[in-house]
Amino acid sequence: MMGLRDGSVRRSRLFVLAAAWFVSLVIGGQTCAQLVDTTDENWVYRYDIFQAFLQRDGLLPTPTISEVLESPHESTIVLMGEVRRESVGTWIKLKEFVDLGGRILIAPDNFHSTVYFGETQPGPAKARLEESKFSGFDDCVRVTRFRSSHPLVSNLTELVTNRAGAIRRIGITGDSMQLAFLPDDCYPSEFAGKSILATGETQTNGAMVVLADPSILSNGMFSFGDNGEFASRLANYLSTDSRSKLFMSVDGQPVRLIRGIAGPRSPQGASAPEEGEPATTEPQFQTLLEVANSALQELANPEQINSRLKDQPRSINKRQYVIFVISALTVLLLLWGAVKLLSRSNRWLKYRRSVGTVTAESMLRNGYPGDVKNRMASEALAREFSRRWTGLSTASDWRQWLDDMRHDDRDKLPAEDRVALESLLAIAVFGGKTPMPDHELSKLSQQMCDLLQRYRQDVTLV
């Protein structure tokens, strides 16, 4: 979308308000306030000016679609933005509406696919070459290739898109024709050279128009390229044959009448002045377009697109966004509270200590109770065995005895007994192993008793 950098917003709004006051003198009522609303951040994403063109050509909005479906020759349907996936029966009724002489515009922002009206793929299409980019932005593609024979696009120079999609398949309603095409240098490849505008006309003067980028018709895009001229032609095309009924839906919500704008074919009571007020002539297209362009020239520099506005989704729902932010903050707050509670828990403290430096206390805490008890029992038995085997009482003496065994085998022990003796003395000097299952403790005790009985007959281990 188009906009100005934040530094000149105040000056721009003053100009727009002055323009709005001037137009209010010409149009009367609340028309200008509805067309140029500087207090609404989403004004540039809406389609008020395009709706004003439709009303200028005699189409008055109705709140329900059923009324227009009953009188196709007098009615037009416009579906823009998030086009909802209605039931098959609804699309069949729309197909019959066109076959009986009705006219319909489908300009989806999302993926849309029906047998009767074709299939569109959402963007963004991006351009590789500089000449295909508008003001250097690769996702604002300049459309310059048209089927010149059709009155909707004849003599147009360029349409400026914003994150445009593409028409993947043309519908079977009427004699279909593709009218405007993306450049061949667009990527991804499925967008290269694809059309963004197609029509289909029936013998009953019904017609469908499919536009893969509704932002071309948005308030913020009117002053760029030939977008304003195209919107005027499209409004005239949809209102041909003295049509007077319009059902226009944007993101699934029907639009309301813009007061003060009514064409010559509208019912007399729709825009009649109140008693005592002088009759005013309806503004012509050039007046409305000049007002919109003059306001937009101040709100947006035609040579530069505000990246903040460009990247914002056109169909943003503020309420859902606020709910999402509040929900996310609530979840983060709950997680923070849970962490704080865990940090005060003894179990959590034990876990945190266990992943730190290994200490004797942590080993005792982390070991199984039975295994710790067995290890302590094995150490006590080994110390008692060492005292009775060596006749000495300190660990240093046992260590010296263990070292001397390498050079002097005073007991003349077999290799198997020698290994068992060294193991028992090592437990007494260095400590037992963890874990120590019950069967290993029992085996260790039997080894001690066996060695003492065979080599220290005068000493027994109780």
N, C-alpha and C positions, 0 to 999 in steps of 0.2 A: 504494500500500500504506500501511498504517497504522503509525505509529511515534511515538516521542517525540523531542524535541530531544536533542542529544548530552549536555546538561548533567545529565540525570537518569538516564543509562543505568546507572550503578553501583547507585543505589538501586533501580531497576526490576529489575535482575538478582537482587538480594538477595531481593526479594519473590517473584520467580518461582521461585528455588531453594527458598524456604520452602514455596511452594505445591506444588512438585514433590515435596518430602519428605513433605508431608501426604498427597498423593494416592497416593504409593508405599505408604503404610501401608494405604490402602483397596484399591488395585488389586493391588499386589504385583508382583514381577518388575521389568522394565525399561519398563513401559508409559509411565509419566509421563516418564521420561527421553527416550523417543522422541517423545512428544506435545509437550512443551515443552522445547526444546533451546536454551538461551540462548547457547551457544557457537557456534551455526551462524548466520552472518549471513543465510543464505537461508531460515531457518526460516519467516519470515512469508510467503514465496512458495510454500511447499510445501502439501501437502494431507493432512497426517497426521491431522488431526482428522476430516476427511470420511472418510478411510479407516477410522478407528476406528468411525465410525457404521456403515459398511458391515459391518465385522466384528462389531459389536454385534448387527446384524440377521441374523447367521448366515453371511455370505459370507466365505470364506477365500481369499486370493490364491494363484494358481498361476503358475509362472514362464513357461508357454507358453500360447499361445492355442489350440493344437490340441485340448487337453483339454476346454476349455469348448465349442468348436464341435461336439464329438461329443455333447453332452448339453444342448441348448438349454433344456429345461424346468427344468433345475437350475442354470442358469448366467447370469451377468451379465458384460458387457464394458464397461469404462470407458476412454475415450481422452481424454486431457487435454493441454493445453499445445501444443507443436509436434506436430500430428497429421501424420504423414508421408504422402506421396502414394504409397500402395501401388498395386499392380497392379490392373487391372480385375477379375481373378479373385478377389482378396482381398475387394473390396467386394461382389462377387456372393455370396461365402460368408457375409459379414456380413448381407446382405439375406436369404439363406435361413435364417440363424440366427434372425433376428427373426420371419420367417414361420412358423418351426417352434416358436415360443414363447419364444425368448430375449429378453433385454432388454439395451439398449445405451445408453450415454451418450456423446455426442460433444461435447466442450467445447474447441474449438480456439482457440489464440492467433493462428494464422496464417490465411491464406486457405485455405478448404476448399471443395471443390465435387465432388459426386457426384450422379448421377441419383437414387439411392435415398434419400439422406439430406440432400439439399438443398445449399444454398450459403451460406457465411458470409463476411462481409467484415470484416477486422481493423480495429480502431479506430486512433486514439481518436475516439469521438463526444464532442462538447463541447456544453455547454448555454449559452444566452445569458441566460436569466432566473435571478435569484438563487435563487428558490424551487426551481429544478431542479438547483442545485449543492449538493453536500455540503461544508459548511464553507467555501464560497466558491471551491472549485476547479472550474473549468469542465469538466475532463476526468474528474471524479468525479461522474457523473450519478446523480440519485435517480430510480429507477423506481417509480412509484406507480400505474400503470394496469395492471390485471390482468383476465384472464377468470375471474371469481370462481367459476364453476361447477366448475372443476377442483380436485381435492383438493390438488394441488401448490401452488396459490397462493391458495386460498380464505382469506379473512380476513387476508391479509397486508397490512401498511400500506405498507412500502417495502423495496426492495432497493437497497443501495449498491454501485455499480459502480466500477471503476477502469480507465479507458481502454478502455471497452467497445466491442465491434464490433456487428454487426447481421446478422440473417438476411435475405439477399436473396431466397432461393427456398426453399420448403418441399419436402421430399423426397416421393417417391411411396410410401414404406413405411407401410402402415397408413392409418387415418383421421387425417389430420394436423390439428393444431389449434395456433394461436398463443396463448400464455398471458400474456406480459409484454411491455410496449411502452415504448420510449424516449419522452420528451416530444416534443411537436411543435416545440419551439423549439431542438432540437438542430441542429448544423451539423457538417460539411458537409451539404448538403441530402439526400444519400442515406441519412443516419441519422435524419432527422426522422420521428418516429412509427413507426419500424420496430420489429419484435419482436426480442427477445434470447433468447426461450425458446419452444420449440415441441416438441410431442409427436406421436407417431403410434402408434396401437394397432391390433393385428391381432386377428382372431377367435380365434386360438390362444392369446390372452393374452400374446403377445409385444408389445414396445413399444420405441420409440426416443425418446430425449430429445436435443435439440440446444440447447446453451447457448452464446451468442456471447461470454460473458465468464467464463472459468473462475476469475478472481480472486475472484468472489463466494464460491467454495467454499474459498479459501485460508485458511491458519491466521490470517493477519493481518487478515482481514475478518470473522471470526465475530462480533465484538462490535458490529458496526454494523448499524443497521436491523434487519430480520428475516432477515438472512443465515443466522444459526445455525438458526433454525426451518426455513427453506427447505431447508438442507442435510440436516437430520434427516428431513424429509418425502421429499426426493429419495432418500436412502439407503433409506428404507422402501419407496418406490415401486419401486426397482430390485431389491429383495430379496424382493418378494412371492411367494407360492406356494411357500414353504419352499425357496427356492434356497440352495445351499451353496457353489457354485464361483464364483470371481471372477478375471477377468483384468483388471488395472488397469495402464495404461501412461501414464506422464507424460514428455512430451518424447521419446517413442519407447523409454523404458526401463521394463521391468516393475517394479512395487513389490514389496517384501518384506513378509512378515507382521510385524505389530506384536504382539509377544508379550504375553500377559496379557489380551488383549481377545478374547473369543469369545462369540457369542450362543448362545441356547438350542438352535438347530438345528445347531450345529457338531458334527462328529464328537467322540465322547467323549474320544479321545486327544489332541485338539488342544490343550486347555488344562487337562488334568487335573493336579491338584497332585501333587507328588512324595510318595513314601511317607513317612509321619510328619508331614506338614504338614497343618494343619487346612484343611478345604474352605472356600473363601470364595465369597460370592455375587458375581455379575458386577455392575459398576456400572451404574446406570440412566442414561438419556440426560441427565436433569436434572443429575446429578452431574458428568458429563463436561463438559457445556456450561457449568456454573457455574465449574468449574475453569479451562476455557479462557478464559472471559470475565474472571474475576478476574485471571488472568495478563496478559491483553491490556489490561485497564484500566490496569495499571501500565506496560506497555510502550508503550501508545498512548493518547493523549488522544482520546476520541471526537469532540471538537469541532475537532480540528486534524490534518491529514495532513502527515506529514513529507515535504517536497518532495524530499529526497534519495532516500527510498525510493520515492516515487511515480514519479519519472522513471526509475528503474532498470528495465531489462527484466526481466520475470518469468522468462524462460528463459535467463538469462545463463550462459555456460560459462566458468568461471574459467580453465581450462587454455588454451582458445583465446584468451582475453583476454591472458593472460601471454605466450603465443607472439606475438601481434600486437604487444604493446609491445616485446618484445625484438627482433623483426624490424625495427620502425620505428627503434629506437635504433641498430641495426646499420647500416641504410641511411644514417642521418644521420651516423654515424661515418665510413663509407666516403666519403661526399660531402665531409666536412670534410677527410679525408686527401687526397682528390684535389685539392681547392683548395689545400692546403698544398704539394703536389708541383708543381702548376702555377705557384704563386707563385715557386718557385725555378728554373723553367725559363727559359732565355734567350729562347726563342720567346715565352713568355708575357710576359716583361719587355718585349720589343720591342712586343708588341701593346698593353700597358698604356701605354707611352710614346707610341705612335702616336695614342692617343685623347686625349692631353693637349695642351699648348701646341705649336704648330708651330714648329720651329726648323730651321736650315740642316741640322743633322745628321739630324733626322727626315725632312726632305725627301729627302736623299741616300739614307737607308735605305729609305724608302718607294717611291722612284722605281725604274723598271726600269733595270738596269745599262746597257743600250744607249742609252736615252734620256738618262740622266745624262751619259754620255760625249759624246753628240752636243751636248747643251746646253753643256758645257764647251768643246767644240771651236768651237761657234758664237761663244761669247764671246771666245775667243782670236783667231779670225779677224776678228771685228768690231773688237777693239782694234788689231790690226795694220793693218786697213783704215783706221781713223781716224787712226793716226799717218801713214800715207802720203798720205791725202787732205788732212789739215789741215797736216801738217808739224809738229804739236805732239805731246807725249808724255804728257800727264797727262789724267786723266778730267775734271778741272775745266776744262781748256782745251777739251776736246771738248764739254762742257756749254755753255760760253760760245759756241762755234761754232754749236751747235744752236739756242741762243736767238737768235743774230744772224741766222740764216737766215729768221726770221719778218719781219725788217725790211729785210734787204739780201741779195738773191739775187746774190751776186758772180759765180757761175758761170753765171747765166742758164739754169737747167735747166728742161726741160719738167716739167709737173706730175707725170707718172709717175715720172721719175727723181728728182724732188724728194722724193716720198713714199718711194721706195726708200732714198735717202740718209738721210733722217730716221730710218727704221727701223733702219738699220745703226748710225748714231751712238747711237741709244737702246739697242741691245743692248750696245754698248761701255760706255755710262755706267751703265745700270740692270740689265744682265744679260739673259741669254736666257730663253726660256720652257721649261717642262717640262710634258709630254714633248716632245722634239724628235726626230721620226722621221728616218730616213735620207734620205728624198726631200726633206724640207724643208731639211736641212743642205746637200744637194747643190744645191738651188735657190738657197740663200743664197750659197753660194760662187760660183756662176755670176753672180749679180747683182754681187758685188764685183768680179770680174774684168772684167765688161762695163763698169762705171762707170769703173774705172781706165784701161781701154784707150781709152775714148772721151773722157775729160776729163783724164786724167793720163797722157799717153802716155809721159812719161819715167819713170813709176813703174809697176811691175808687182807683182802679188801672187802669190808662189810658193806 
